Amino acid sequence: MDGLRFAFGTLTVLPVRVERWDRESGGRAMALASVVGLVLGGLAAGVGALVCWRGGPLLGAVAAVGVLAALTRGLHLDGLADVADGLGSGKPAEDALRIMKQSDIGPFGVLTLLLVMLAQIAALAEEFGRSTVGGAVAVLTAALAGRCMLGWACLRSVPAARPGGLGAMVAASVPLPAALGGSALAAVGVGLYAPRYGVALVVGLACGWLLVRRCVRRLGGTTGDVLGATVETAATGALVALALH
């Protein structure tokens, strides 16, 4: 329960009191983040399906993406923009990390946010256009892919890029069986509706893992911003995979 409270308290706007703020509960939270994805994805899928029914596929897609952003305070999108600015700067790791800590968003961050949001909305609009239920499952798939990715980004083989902060607390805290088990359950779950959703979730995780490896090589490890960026990367990868299937 401490891990679940930590997960919902840090990854959502839901009013959950975090009673333990330590590495052990943080590691459990990252391993259980797929539960957060299930809840957030279910809420966003329901809203998206309802809006699609009344307002059409495009508006349903915008609503679903907007709900996910609102339920997370845009935390992961902010991390994505910061990582884009840091990696796009071309500067050494120390300078790139300093850029990522700044509160403003640079041109790389703005462009990345724009393209990612457009890709997510376009892919979901396509899915909602095919079927309202299928669009809802696509929203759930993206939400699960993003949160399952947190377990992989916090594997014990992935170090922290710098001391301090949430990233350092949860870095290298999740054993491989925990990350693998949560991802497998999520893939099988959405794959029950249609196999391509399970495949898309795995593709999304692969995209997120590529970003993790890039950040480890470029920055020396992960940070809280990197974790947020991997969530959005995995979610977007899953949706693009669905659109291309």
Secondary structure by P-SEA (a helix, b strand, c coil): caaaaaaaacccccccccccccaaaaaaaaaaaaaaaaaaaaaaaaaaaaaaacccaaaaaaaaaaaaaaaacaaaaaaaaaaaaaaaccccaaaaaaaaacccccaaaaaaaaaaaaaaaaaaaaaaaacaaaaaaaaaaaaaaaaaaaaaaacccccccccccccccccccccaaaaaaaaaaaaaaaacccaaaaaaaaaaaaaaaaaaaaaaaacccccaaaaaaaaaaaaaaaaaaaaac
